Amino acid sequence: MKKTVLEFFRRGIMACGIGPAVLAVIYQVLHSVGKLDTLSAEEVSVGIFSLLALAFIAGGINAVYQIERLPLMLAILIHGMVLYVAYLVTYLLNDWLEWGAIPVIVFSAAFVVGYLAIWAVVYSVIKRNTKRVNELLTEKQNKQ
């Protein structure tokens, strides 16, 4: 368990620098489409700290896949739920998502669809690569 916690922190620290860079891009996009003119010091501070925390969590939570005794589907569920809560809280804290049932439901649906789409791509790539490796192993065995 200690190894997993250390890996979580290692991965989280590595990802921390990405959060503020993403925030800068988000602010620039909002400004360029006319949705953002000026920001208060509080908005900038909340944005920086929340994206720093989000990047730390998003980077670190991948360590859940290294827990060998944890079934893959449970690891995926834990990973997805932690990311969902982290993104939802970040969006709400930064007022990127309105407080209310409908916006949260729409966000939740978009998150689930996006998460499942990413996992479908990951699954298909892994399946294709596994098939290719198995074919190469079969060829090698047949040559011997």
Secondary structure, DSSP 4 states (H G I P E B T S, - for coil): -HHHHHHHHHHHHHHTTHHHHHHHHHHHHHHHTTS-S---HHHHHHHHHHHHHHHHHHHHGGGGGG-TTS-HHHHHHHHHHHHHHHHHHHHHHTTSS-SSHHHHHHHHHHHHHHHHHHHHHHHHHHHHHHHHHHHHHHHHHHH-
